[in-house]
Amino acid sequence: MSLDSSRFVSDRSYAVGKAIYMGVIVLCLLATFLFVKIVTEVIAWADGDTTYPSNVISVTGEGEVVAVPDVAEFSFSVNERGPSVEDAQDIASGKMNAAIDFLKGRGIEEKDIETTGYNAYPQYEYSTCRDYVCVNEQRLVGYEVSQTISVTVRDTSKAGELLSGVGSVGVSNISGISFKVDDTEKFKAEARLIAIEKAKAQAETLAEGLGVKLKGVVSFNEESSPSPYYGYDAMGGAEMMAKSSVAPQLPAGEEKVTSRVYVTYEIR
């Protein structure tokens, strides 16, 4: 659209319309310019962010700490039969309560004594013989009640005494005992820091020998060792321990917690 200069001066409405029209065109051009610039910058930034550095060095560091297991765990169960559920429960509860009272009397807190299983089910016989004549039939002969308790021992030096004591009150089914570290994350963190320091020292030594400088970490990966399991098989040994006046010694041993890190540095 052409501009009539004489009319622009004499006709106010014409002048205002032309000014608005020109302003809209300028704003559209400016907006288009800014949009293109922003898109270009974003593409350039994205391309730069995903480009893996070409000059890198990779190092490995390993850290190890020794932890003494501070928690022991074992479980025991009672299985009793009776002509009725109530009778079987009374017999089982008597032995179980005696065992729990013993544990509490030796300093085991209630929160560390947990029922992990409780079952009550009927018992049947499937054949009856009278006067040398046997008849196959299902006949209810009573009920069996079983209860299993899991115990956490926070003073591992008492583990042997507790196993013997539980056996002495009539519990005849004791599981194997295991030792473990309660807070493994604490030791894993310590091992990780040692591993990182070793990897960093190795990277600095390599950089000095190569005549380059470390710019920053490009990637990091870690492998942690699983927690070892220390077990003591006490299955079926409750009667033997109950008859012995000396509690068995159960060394907890030690646990090595390791961390291996893989670090890649960019160099310049």
matplotlib code that plots the C-alpha trace (Angstrom):
import matplotlib.pyplot as plt

x = [0.0, 1.5, 1.6, 0.0, 2.2, -0.1, -3.1, -1.0, -0.4, -3.9, -6.1, -5.7, -7.7, -5.7, -2.4, -3.5, -4.6, -1.3, 0.7, -1.2, -0.8, 3.0, 3.3, 1.6, 3.9, 7.0, 5.8, 5.1, 8.6, 10.1, 8.2, 9.2, 12.9, 12.8, 11.0, 13.6, 16.5, 15.0, 14.5, 18.1, 19.5, 17.5, 18.6, 22.2, 22.0, 20.4, 23.0, 25.8, 24.3, 24.0, 27.4, 29.8, 33.2, 35.9, 38.7, 38.2, 40.0, 38.3, 39.4, 38.3, 38.4, 37.6, 36.9, 36.5, 35.4, 35.1, 31.9, 31.2, 27.6, 25.7, 22.4, 21.5, 18.2, 16.7, 13.2, 11.5, 8.2, 5.8, 3.6, 1.1, -1.8, -5.0, -8.5, -9.9, -8.5, -8.7, -6.7, -4.0, -3.9, -3.5, -0.6, 1.1, 0.5, 1.9, 5.3, 5.3, 4.5, 7.3, 9.8, 8.6, 8.8, 12.4, 13.4, 11.9, 13.6, 17.0, 16.4, 14.7, 12.2, 8.7, 9.2, 12.0, 9.7, 7.4, 4.9, 5.5, 3.1, 0.1, -1.9, -4.6, -5.9, -7.7, -6.0, -7.6, -7.1, -8.1, -8.4, -9.8, -9.1, -11.2, -11.1, -8.6, -11.0, -9.8, -12.2, -11.0, -12.7, -11.9, -12.1, -11.3, -8.8, -7.8, -6.3, -2.8, -1.8, 1.6, 3.1, 6.4, 8.2, 11.1, 13.6, 16.0, 18.9, 20.7, 23.4, 25.0, 27.0, 23.7, 22.8, 24.1, 22.5, 19.1, 19.2, 19.9, 17.3, 14.5, 15.3, 15.2, 11.5, 10.3, 10.7, 12.1, 12.2, 14.7, 15.9, 19.4, 20.7, 22.1, 24.3, 24.1, 24.9, 21.9, 22.8, 24.6, 24.0, 26.3, 29.2, 28.4, 28.6, 32.0, 33.3, 31.9, 33.8, 37.0, 36.5, 35.8, 38.9, 41.0, 39.5, 40.0, 43.7, 44.2, 42.7, 44.8, 48.0, 47.1, 46.2, 49.6, 51.4, 49.6, 50.0, 46.3, 43.8, 40.6, 37.5, 34.7, 32.9, 31.2, 29.8, 29.7, 28.8, 29.0, 29.0, 28.4, 29.0, 26.0, 25.8, 27.3, 25.2, 26.6, 24.5, 24.5, 22.4, 20.4, 17.7, 17.0, 19.6, 17.4, 17.2, 21.0, 21.5, 18.8, 20.7, 24.0, 24.9, 27.2, 25.7, 27.3, 29.7, 28.5, 31.1, 29.5, 32.6, 33.1, 31.6, 33.5, 31.5, 33.1, 32.2, 33.7, 33.2, 33.8, 34.4, 35.0, 36.5, 36.6, 40.0, 41.4]
y = [0.0, 3.4, 6.4, 9.7, 12.3, 15.3, 13.4, 12.0, 15.6, 17.0, 13.9, 12.9, 9.7, 8.6, 9.3, 7.4, 4.4, 4.3, 4.6, 1.7, -0.4, 0.2, -0.5, -3.9, -4.8, -3.9, -5.9, -9.0, -8.8, -8.4, -11.3, -13.5, -12.5, -13.3, -16.7, -17.8, -16.7, -18.6, -21.8, -21.6, -21.1, -24.0, -26.3, -25.3, -25.8, -29.2, -30.3, -29.2, -30.9, -34.3, -34.3, -36.7, -35.2, -36.6, -36.1, -38.2, -40.5, -43.3, -44.6, -47.2, -46.9, -49.5, -49.0, -51.5, -51.3, -54.0, -54.2, -56.5, -57.9, -56.3, -58.2, -61.9, -63.5, -66.9, -68.4, -71.2, -72.9, -75.0, -77.8, -79.5, -81.8, -82.2, -83.7, -80.2, -76.9, -75.4, -78.2, -78.0, -74.2, -74.5, -76.8, -74.8, -71.5, -72.8, -73.6, -70.5, -68.2, -69.8, -69.2, -65.6, -64.9, -66.3, -64.0, -60.9, -61.8, -61.8, -58.3, -59.0, -56.2, -57.0, -55.3, -57.8, -60.8, -61.3, -64.0, -65.0, -67.9, -69.4, -72.4, -74.6, -77.5, -80.9, -84.3, -87.3, -91.0, -92.7, -96.3, -98.2, -101.8, -103.9, -107.7, -108.0, -106.1, -102.7, -100.1, -97.1, -94.0, -90.5, -90.0, -86.9, -87.7, -84.3, -80.9, -79.6, -76.0, -74.5, -71.1, -69.6, -66.8, -64.7, -63.2, -60.3, -60.2, -56.9, -58.1, -60.9, -62.1, -63.4, -65.4, -68.8, -68.3, -67.5, -70.5, -72.8, -71.1, -71.4, -75.1, -75.6, -74.5, -77.2, -75.7, -78.4, -76.7, -73.9, -72.5, -71.6, -68.3, -65.6, -62.6, -59.3, -55.6, -53.6, -50.4, -51.5, -48.2, -46.5, -48.8, -48.7, -44.9, -45.1, -47.6, -45.4, -42.3, -44.3, -45.6, -42.1, -40.7, -43.4, -42.9, -39.2, -39.6, -42.0, -39.5, -36.7, -38.8, -39.7, -36.1, -34.9, -37.6, -36.7, -33.0, -32.3, -30.9, -32.5, -30.5, -32.4, -35.7, -37.1, -40.3, -42.3, -45.9, -48.0, -51.6, -52.6, -55.9, -57.8, -58.3, -61.7, -64.1, -65.8, -68.8, -71.3, -74.4, -75.0, -77.1, -80.1, -79.1, -77.6, -80.8, -81.1, -77.5, -77.7, -80.6, -78.8, -76.4, -74.4, -72.1, -72.6, -69.9, -68.4, -66.0, -63.3, -62.9, -59.8, -58.5, -56.8, -54.1, -53.0, -50.4, -50.2, -47.0, -46.2, -42.5, -40.8, -37.3, -34.8, -33.4, -30.3]
z = [0.0, -1.1, 1.1, 0.0, 1.7, 1.2, 2.5, 5.4, 6.5, 5.9, 6.9, 10.5, 10.2, 7.2, 9.1, 12.2, 10.0, 8.2, 11.4, 12.9, 9.8, 9.6, 13.4, 13.0, 10.1, 12.2, 15.2, 13.0, 11.6, 15.0, 16.4, 13.5, 14.0, 17.7, 17.2, 14.7, 17.0, 20.0, 18.0, 16.6, 20.1, 21.5, 18.7, 19.2, 23.0, 22.6, 20.1, 22.4, 25.5, 23.9, 22.4, 24.2, 24.8, 22.6, 25.0, 28.1, 30.5, 32.5, 35.9, 38.4, 42.2, 44.9, 48.5, 51.3, 55.0, 57.6, 59.6, 62.6, 62.4, 65.3, 64.9, 65.1, 64.0, 64.6, 64.8, 66.6, 66.4, 68.5, 67.1, 69.4, 69.0, 71.0, 70.8, 70.1, 68.8, 72.3, 73.9, 71.2, 71.6, 75.4, 75.1, 72.4, 74.1, 77.4, 75.7, 73.5, 76.4, 78.5, 75.7, 75.2, 78.9, 78.9, 76.0, 77.7, 80.9, 79.0, 77.7, 74.3, 73.6, 72.5, 69.2, 68.4, 69.0, 66.0, 65.2, 61.6, 61.3, 63.1, 61.9, 63.3, 61.2, 61.8, 61.8, 60.1, 59.9, 56.7, 57.7, 60.7, 61.6, 63.9, 64.3, 61.5, 59.2, 57.8, 56.5, 54.5, 55.9, 56.9, 60.6, 62.6, 65.4, 66.7, 65.8, 65.4, 66.2, 65.1, 65.9, 64.6, 66.3, 64.8, 67.2, 66.6, 69.0, 69.2, 71.6, 69.5, 72.6, 74.0, 70.9, 72.2, 75.6, 74.1, 71.8, 74.7, 76.9, 74.4, 74.0, 77.7, 78.0, 75.6, 72.2, 69.9, 66.5, 66.2, 62.9, 61.9, 63.3, 61.1, 61.8, 59.8, 60.0, 60.9, 59.1, 55.9, 54.1, 56.5, 55.6, 51.9, 52.0, 53.6, 51.1, 48.2, 49.5, 49.6, 46.1, 44.7, 46.4, 44.8, 41.4, 41.7, 42.7, 39.8, 37.3, 38.6, 38.3, 34.7, 33.8, 35.2, 33.2, 30.0, 30.4, 30.5, 33.0, 34.4, 33.3, 34.9, 35.4, 32.3, 33.8, 37.1, 37.8, 41.0, 42.0, 45.6, 47.1, 48.6, 52.3, 53.3, 55.3, 58.4, 59.5, 62.3, 61.8, 65.0, 63.4, 65.6, 68.1, 70.7, 72.8, 72.8, 73.8, 76.5, 78.1, 78.0, 80.9, 78.6, 76.0, 72.5, 71.3, 68.1, 66.6, 64.5, 62.3, 60.2, 57.0, 54.2, 52.4, 49.1, 46.5, 43.0, 41.0, 37.4, 36.6, 33.3, 33.2, 30.4, 29.8, 28.1]

ax = plt.figure().add_subplot(projection="3d")
ax.plot(x, y, z, "-o")
ax.set_aspect("equal")
plt.show()
